[in-house]
Amino acid sequence: MNNNLFKKVESKTNVKKQDILSLAKSIQNKNMSDETNLRELIHNIAKMANKEIDKEKEDKIINAVKNNQINDQIKKMNN
């Protein structure tokens, strides 16, 4: 992955590249279309970023993933 993207994420969230890669590795063999796995991932990311996430926001993220809207957000962040 592009190191500039990792630098942007780290500067905005204080989450280190190695932590992101470890998280990615931990979900590599999980079914990300399974809502339980998605919710676990969301909670892990929020914990890493030291952020709280309410049920409404969590549901919005789940819906965005299910509707394949995440790629557009990643593209915007990378620019």
C-alpha positions as CSV (number, residue, x, y, z in Angstrom):
1,M,0.0,0.0,0.0
2,N,1.0,3.6,-0.5
3,N,3.0,4.9,2.4
4,N,1.5,8.4,1.9
5,L,-1.9,6.9,2.7
6,F,-0.6,5.4,5.9
7,K,1.0,8.7,6.9
8,K,-2.2,10.6,6.3
9,V,-4.1,8.0,8.4
10,E,-1.5,8.2,11.2
11,S,-1.5,12.0,11.3
12,K,-5.3,12.1,11.5
13,T,-5.9,9.2,13.9
14,N,-2.6,8.4,15.7
15,V,-2.9,4.8,14.6
16,K,0.4,3.4,13.4
17,K,1.0,1.6,10.1
18,Q,2.0,-1.6,11.9
19,D,-1.3,-1.6,13.9
20,I,-3.2,-1.2,10.7
21,L,-1.3,-4.0,9.0
22,S,-1.8,-6.2,12.1
23,L,-5.6,-5.5,12.0
24,A,-5.7,-6.3,8.3
25,K,-3.9,-9.6,8.8
26,S,-6.3,-10.5,11.6
27,I,-9.4,-10.1,9.4
28,Q,-7.8,-11.7,6.3
29,N,-9.6,-15.0,6.6
30,K,-12.9,-13.6,8.0
31,N,-16.0,-13.2,6.0
32,M,-16.5,-9.4,5.8
33,S,-20.0,-9.8,4.5
34,D,-21.0,-11.2,7.9
35,E,-22.4,-8.5,10.0
36,T,-20.9,-9.9,13.2
37,N,-17.4,-9.8,11.8
38,L,-18.0,-6.2,10.5
39,R,-19.2,-5.0,13.9
40,E,-16.1,-6.6,15.5
41,L,-13.9,-4.9,13.0
42,I,-15.6,-1.5,13.6
43,H,-15.2,-1.9,17.3
44,N,-11.5,-2.8,17.0
45,I,-10.8,0.2,14.7
46,A,-12.6,2.5,17.1
47,K,-10.6,1.2,20.0
48,M,-7.3,1.6,18.1
49,A,-8.2,5.2,17.3
50,N,-9.3,5.8,20.8
51,K,-12.8,6.8,19.6
52,E,-16.3,5.9,20.8
53,I,-18.8,4.8,18.3
54,D,-22.5,4.8,18.8
55,K,-25.0,2.3,17.5
56,E,-26.4,4.7,14.8
57,K,-22.9,5.4,13.4
58,E,-22.0,1.7,13.5
59,D,-25.2,0.9,11.6
60,K,-24.4,3.5,9.0
61,I,-20.9,2.0,8.5
62,I,-22.4,-1.5,8.1
63,N,-24.9,-0.2,5.5
64,A,-22.1,1.6,3.6
65,V,-20.0,-1.6,3.5
66,K,-23.0,-3.7,2.4
67,N,-23.9,-1.1,-0.3
68,N,-20.2,-1.0,-1.5
69,Q,-19.9,2.7,-0.7
70,I,-16.5,2.4,1.1
71,N,-14.3,2.4,-2.0
72,D,-15.5,5.9,-2.9
73,Q,-14.5,7.2,0.6
74,I,-11.1,5.5,0.4
75,K,-10.5,7.1,-3.0
76,K,-11.4,10.5,-1.6
77,M,-9.0,10.0,1.4
78,N,-6.1,9.0,-0.9
79,N,-6.3,12.2,-3.0
